[in-house]
Amino acid sequence: MPAPFNPARRLAVNALVRVRRGDAFAATALDEGLSKARLEPRDAGLATHLVYGVLRHHFTLTAALAPLLRGKTPDKAMALLLAGAFEKLILGTPPHAVVNEYVSLAKAELGKLSGLANAVLRRVEAPEVTPETEFNLPAWLVSEFEGGYGEQAEAVMRDFLTPAPLWLWTTDSGARALEDEGALLEPGVGDVLKVVLGGSLRASKAWREGGVQPINPASYAVTELLGDVKGRRVLDLAGGSGVKAAMLTARGARVTSLDVDARKHKAAEENFKRLNLQGEFRQADLRTPPDVPPADLVLLDAPCTGTGTLRAHPEIKLRLTPTSIAELAELQRHMLESAATVTSPGGTLVYSVCSVTDAEGPAVVRDFLRHHADFESVGAHLTVPSVQDDFGARTLAVNGIDGFYTAKLRRL
Ligand SMILES: C[S@@+](CC[C@H](N)C(=O)[O-])C[C@H]1O[C@@H](n2cnc3c(N)ncnc32)[C@H](O)[C@@H]1O
């Protein structure tokens, strides 16, 4: 009979195969795997930790494995070796336990390639330290972080290698329901708390009753730049699945949310229903000006590379190229032009991206202001720590906070 292994590791390896091939985001691959496997909470936690851990440390792990591999390693064998190497080199699991577990798993999953797991995982060791293996980013992206954060870049890049906390916006009754279920609530930023929860958030009473909404404090802080929104009309451009729209509506705004993707709006509508909120959702391609009346308060949370969210979405860095940054910057420019057309004179236009690259943030705003004498930057004073520049601010992405670039513009 083959030796047993923890099914969490099999689930993690299968999820990693999908994510590395580009077939699914980590969260989706894990959710789908976990919903079928029905693991104990502890094992579900291990599977999650392995998938995200491998993706966060991908550059170190591939550099460690490279000298031990010849030719093309099949996808599943590679995912298994990455998970084994992560446990041995990063988590510090005792080497004999790593080899036993992963060789048993390899016998079940890899057939005649199982000998590879034994040979490689016994020998794998930490690779030479280079900027790529130290920060687990391609060298060109290390330069982007250094450009954006200067002396604080190293702290940001290291923080991105740690697990993402669970940040939740809560109502008073939502916070009480979480505490009743044994959750630990730590102060976060404003209405967003850092929560340690034993079980699944979606299975909690607080979730079902609409008392909580996951959101990173940096993302919440962007919504606060619009000021007091109570009773006021807000255009939420590129509103997507409506997380920022929900936060604005909860503070009393009347939000019209526009996005090109109707599926995201369907998700937004369902989430609004859960939160007992009402909003208006319209489909629009914002590369051209939308057909809606102008508003005093406009938010453009533009599509971006997501380099400020690598802690929670480490798979992004596996595929990112300088070309994708340039393409998105071009789209952001067009969308900011469209946003300007629906900002009333005297009104406020907040631009934001969850990316730390210069091209998607300061450069977009700088170019816009150069061509728009009718707009001025009024400074982005955020409720989270941030680094200011001439046009806006970049949130300081440490202690679990995401990296956003945002600027608050006023139409003269
Ligand atoms: C950063 S996400 C928005 C997240 C959202 N504001 C929230 O807080 O949940 C960017 C959004 O831009 C949308 N988008 C991309 N291209 C677009 C286009 N040409 N016109 C309108 N929306 C677009 C995407 O569908 C995506 O939902």
PDBQT file of the ligand as one rigid body, heavy atoms in Angstrom, charges set to zero:
ROOT
HETATM    1  C1  LIG A 501      -9.358  47.973 -10.530  1.00  0.00    +0.000 C 
HETATM    2  S1  LIG A 501     -10.761  47.247 -11.224  1.00  0.00    +0.000 S 
HETATM    3  C2  LIG A 501     -12.058  48.098 -10.430  1.00  0.00    +0.000 C 
HETATM    4  C3  LIG A 501     -12.324  47.669  -9.022  1.00  0.00    +0.000 C 
HETATM    5  C4  LIG A 501     -13.534  48.346  -8.436  1.00  0.00    +0.000 C 
HETATM    6  N1  LIG A 501     -13.451  49.788  -8.500  1.00  0.00    +0.000 N 
HETATM    7  C5  LIG A 501     -13.788  47.940  -7.002  1.00  0.00    +0.000 C 
HETATM    8  O1  LIG A 501     -13.431  48.702  -6.089  1.00  0.00    +0.000 OA
HETATM    9  O2  LIG A 501     -14.323  46.846  -6.792  1.00  0.00    +0.000 OA
HETATM   10  C6  LIG A 501     -10.780  47.915 -12.825  1.00  0.00    +0.000 C 
HETATM   11  C7  LIG A 501     -12.019  47.673 -13.633  1.00  0.00    +0.000 C 
HETATM   12  O3  LIG A 501     -11.846  48.285 -14.895  1.00  0.00    +0.000 OA
HETATM   13  C8  LIG A 501     -12.712  47.625 -15.782  1.00  0.00    +0.000 C 
HETATM   14  N2  LIG A 501     -12.359  48.006 -17.172  1.00  0.00    +0.000 N 
HETATM   15  C9  LIG A 501     -11.319  47.566 -17.918  1.00  0.00    +0.000 A 
HETATM   16  N3  LIG A 501     -11.354  48.139 -19.124  1.00  0.00    +0.000 NA
HETATM   17  C10 LIG A 501     -12.424  48.964 -19.151  1.00  0.00    +0.000 A 
HETATM   18  C11 LIG A 501     -12.995  49.807 -20.141  1.00  0.00    +0.000 A 
HETATM   19  N4  LIG A 501     -12.448  49.938 -21.344  1.00  0.00    +0.000 N 
HETATM   20  N5  LIG A 501     -14.118  50.483 -19.821  1.00  0.00    +0.000 NA
HETATM   21  C12 LIG A 501     -14.688  50.348 -18.597  1.00  0.00    +0.000 A 
HETATM   22  N6  LIG A 501     -14.199  49.559 -17.624  1.00  0.00    +0.000 NA
HETATM   23  C13 LIG A 501     -13.078  48.868 -17.894  1.00  0.00    +0.000 A 
HETATM   24  C14 LIG A 501     -12.511  46.164 -15.440  1.00  0.00    +0.000 C 
HETATM   25  O4  LIG A 501     -13.626  45.403 -15.886  1.00  0.00    +0.000 OA
HETATM   26  C15 LIG A 501     -12.391  46.234 -13.920  1.00  0.00    +0.000 C 
HETATM   27  O5  LIG A 501     -13.600  45.939 -13.318  1.00  0.00    +0.000 OA
ENDROOT
TORSDOF 0
